[in-house]
Amino acid sequence: MVKTIFILVLVGAIVGATIASFVVPPALAWYTSPGGLPQGAQIQAVVQIPEVIKYATGRLIRGQLIGGGIGASVGLVVGLMIFFRGRQRRLQPKP
């Protein structure tokens, strides 16, 4: 039974990190884009490219860690629910 719970936790972590890989980049682009500009307006800025890359990859990895943690937690809860439901069925007296 512990093996099943562990597998569900790992699967949840992988699914959570995968979902975060698709959700975080658009959210990061939305969060960093300036608002209130007219259509077609250009922003003039001097940017340090290595710092931008470090910021973006750091946020992506942080999002994947959070997604993996949430997925692992969901997997743990599902595994424990399956374990305790099966245990209750075994403990009930048969008529």
N, C-alpha and C positions, 0 to 999 in steps of 0.2 A: 504494500500500500504506500509506503514511503517513496518507492520508486515511481509510482504513478504521480504522486504529488510533486516530486522533483521534476519529472518530465513536464508536467503542466506549468510549473514555475518557469522552466527554461523556454518552453514554447511561448508563454505569455511575454517573457522578456524580449524574445526575438520579434514577435509580432508588434509589440509596443515600440521597439526601436525602428522597425520597418515603417510603421505608420508615421512616426516622428520624422523619418527621413523625407517623407512626402509632404508633411504639414509644416515643418519648421522653415524651409526656404521661402515659400510664399509669405508666411507670417513675418519673417525677417525682412523681406523686401517691402512689405506693406508698412512695417514699423519704421523703417529707415527712409522711406520716400517722403519728400516734402509735400505738404498739402496746400491747397489754396492757390496753386499756380494756374494761369490760363493754359488752355490746350496748346501744345507746341512750344511752350516757353522753355528755354534752356537755362540750366543752373551753371553758373561759373564758379568753380571751386578748385582749390589746390588740394590734392588728396595724396596722402602717403600710402601707396599701394600695399606695402608689406603690413602696415597696421590694419588696413581694411581687410586683407585676407586673414590675418590673425583673428580679428574680431568676428568675421563671418564663420570661420571654421570653429572657433571656440563656442559660439552660440549654437551651431549645428550639433556639435558633440554634446554640449550640455542638454540640448533638447532630446537627443537620442538617449542619453542617460536617464533623463526624467521619464521618457516614454518607456524605456526598458524597465525602470523601477515600477511604474504604474502597471505595466503588463505582467511583471512578476508577481505583484501584489494580487492582481485579479486571478492569475493562475493559482496562487496559493489559496485564495478564498474558495475558488471552484474545487480545487483538490480536497480541501478540508470538508466542504459541503458533501462531496461524493463519499468521502471516508466516513463521516458521521451518519449519513443517511443509510449507508450499507450496514453500519454497526447497529443502528437502531432496529433495522429489519431483522438482524440476526438475534438480537436480544428479546424481541417480542415473542411471547409464548404462542406456539401453534395450537389451533383448536382441534 
